Amino acid sequence: MRTLLVSLLAAGLAGAAEPVPADQLTRLHALIKPDAGEDRWDRVPWRTSLWAARQEAARLGKPILLWEMDGHPLGCT
């Protein structure tokens, strides 16, 4: 895969993306910005310690939602 990318770059076939025209930027921003109901997950009081979350859940009698991802958090794998 790396060889293909290097070959494309060397051949000039993988050029840079064209910039977004200024007159389309507002429309594009409205298109990709989440609606008020789409970011409700952001209001969840997430815990970063599984042990602390386990203790709190046990005390309150509530379940735990474990949101787990594999790989480097910045996508550097």
VEXVEX-457145 format. One record per residue (C-alpha): chain; residue number from 1; x, y, z. Coordinates in pm, 1 decimal. Example, Ala and Ser with C-alpha at 12.3 -4.5 7.8 and 13.67 -1.06 7.14 Angstrom:
<recs>
{chain=A; n=1; c1=1230.0; c2=-450.0; c3=780.0}
{chain=A; n=2; c1=1367.0; c2=-106.0; c3=714.0}
</recs>
This chain:
<recs>
{chain=A; n=1; c1=0.0; c2=0.0; c3=0.0}
{chain=A; n=2; c1=281.6; c2=237.0; c3=90.3}
{chain=A; n=3; c1=452.3; c2=163.8; c3=-241.3}
{chain=A; n=4; c1=132.1; c2=251.7; c3=-429.4}
{chain=A; n=5; c1=98.3; c2=581.7; c3=-243.4}
{chain=A; n=6; c1=460.6; c2=673.4; c3=-308.7}
{chain=A; n=7; c1=416.4; c2=585.5; c3=-676.0}
{chain=A; n=8; c1=102.7; c2=800.0; c3=-705.2}
{chain=A; n=9; c1=270.4; c2=1094.6; c3=-535.2}
{chain=A; n=10; c1=576.4; c2=1061.1; c3=-756.4}
{chain=A; n=11; c1=360.1; c2=1049.9; c3=-1067.7}
{chain=A; n=12; c1=164.2; c2=1358.6; c3=-958.1}
{chain=A; n=13; c1=-166.2; c2=1168.2; c3=-962.1}
{chain=A; n=14; c1=-244.5; c2=1224.8; c3=-594.2}
{chain=A; n=15; c1=-264.9; c2=1602.6; c3=-595.4}
{chain=A; n=16; c1=-391.7; c2=1823.1; c3=-315.0}
{chain=A; n=17; c1=-764.7; c2=1873.7; c3=-271.6}
{chain=A; n=18; c1=-911.9; c2=2192.5; c3=-408.4}
{chain=A; n=19; c1=-999.3; c2=2452.7; c3=-142.5}
{chain=A; n=20; c1=-1366.2; c2=2513.5; c3=-64.4}
{chain=A; n=21; c1=-1487.4; c2=2833.4; c3=-236.6}
{chain=A; n=22; c1=-1579.0; c2=3109.0; c3=11.1}
{chain=A; n=23; c1=-1938.1; c2=3131.4; c3=-116.8}
{chain=A; n=24; c1=-1994.5; c2=2761.4; c3=-38.4}
{chain=A; n=25; c1=-1831.8; c2=2761.4; c3=304.9}
{chain=A; n=26; c1=-2144.6; c2=2873.2; c3=497.6}
{chain=A; n=27; c1=-2360.5; c2=2609.5; c3=329.5}
{chain=A; n=28; c1=-2099.1; c2=2341.2; c3=391.9}
{chain=A; n=29; c1=-2062.2; c2=2441.7; c3=756.6}
{chain=A; n=30; c1=-2441.2; c2=2418.0; c3=809.6}
{chain=A; n=31; c1=-2440.2; c2=2077.0; c3=641.8}
{chain=A; n=32; c1=-2172.8; c2=1921.0; c3=863.2}
{chain=A; n=33; c1=-2251.0; c2=2090.5; c3=1197.8}
{chain=A; n=34; c1=-2447.2; c2=1857.2; c3=1429.1}
{chain=A; n=35; c1=-2807.9; c2=1949.9; c3=1504.5}
{chain=A; n=36; c1=-2902.9; c2=2016.9; c3=1867.0}
{chain=A; n=37; c1=-3029.9; c2=1658.8; c3=1909.5}
{chain=A; n=38; c1=-2727.1; c2=1493.3; c3=1749.6}
{chain=A; n=39; c1=-2474.0; c2=1571.2; c3=2020.4}
{chain=A; n=40; c1=-2663.3; c2=1449.9; c3=2326.9}
{chain=A; n=41; c1=-2384.9; c2=1197.7; c3=2396.6}
{chain=A; n=42; c1=-2166.7; c2=1497.4; c3=2481.4}
{chain=A; n=43; c1=-2387.6; c2=1574.9; c3=2783.4}
{chain=A; n=44; c1=-2333.0; c2=1229.7; c3=2936.2}
{chain=A; n=45; c1=-2105.7; c2=1255.1; c3=3241.3}
{chain=A; n=46; c1=-1845.4; c2=1013.0; c3=3102.0}
{chain=A; n=47; c1=-1597.1; c2=855.8; c3=3342.8}
{chain=A; n=48; c1=-1236.5; c2=791.0; c3=3250.8}
{chain=A; n=49; c1=-1174.4; c2=541.1; c3=3530.2}
{chain=A; n=50; c1=-1349.2; c2=206.9; c3=3488.0}
{chain=A; n=51; c1=-1298.8; c2=123.7; c3=3856.2}
{chain=A; n=52; c1=-1454.3; c2=453.0; c3=3972.9}
{chain=A; n=53; c1=-1742.4; c2=402.3; c3=3728.0}
{chain=A; n=54; c1=-1793.1; c2=48.5; c3=3859.7}
{chain=A; n=55; c1=-1809.3; c2=172.0; c3=4218.2}
{chain=A; n=56; c1=-2053.5; c2=450.9; c3=4127.8}
{chain=A; n=57; c1=-2273.9; c2=216.4; c3=3924.9}
{chain=A; n=58; c1=-2284.9; c2=-33.4; c3=4211.9}
{chain=A; n=59; c1=-2373.6; c2=240.3; c3=4460.5}
{chain=A; n=60; c1=-2652.6; c2=378.0; c3=4237.9}
{chain=A; n=61; c1=-2771.8; c2=39.6; c3=4107.6}
{chain=A; n=62; c1=-2716.4; c2=143.7; c3=3746.2}
{chain=A; n=63; c1=-2551.1; c2=-34.2; c3=3452.2}
{chain=A; n=64; c1=-2226.8; c2=72.1; c3=3284.9}
{chain=A; n=65; c1=-2194.8; c2=159.1; c3=2917.3}
{chain=A; n=66; c1=-1836.8; c2=83.5; c3=2818.7}
{chain=A; n=67; c1=-1733.2; c2=278.3; c3=2508.5}
{chain=A; n=68; c1=-1408.7; c2=113.6; c3=2404.5}
{chain=A; n=69; c1=-1202.7; c2=152.1; c3=2090.3}
{chain=A; n=70; c1=-897.3; c2=-35.2; c3=1969.4}
{chain=A; n=71; c1=-590.7; c2=138.6; c3=1838.6}
{chain=A; n=72; c1=-416.5; c2=463.6; c3=1907.4}
{chain=A; n=73; c1=-654.2; c2=746.9; c3=2012.9}
{chain=A; n=74; c1=-509.7; c2=974.4; c3=1744.2}
{chain=A; n=75; c1=-537.1; c2=709.9; c3=1473.2}
{chain=A; n=76; c1=-159.4; c2=660.5; c3=1462.0}
{chain=A; n=77; c1=-137.4; c2=286.6; c3=1415.2}
</recs>
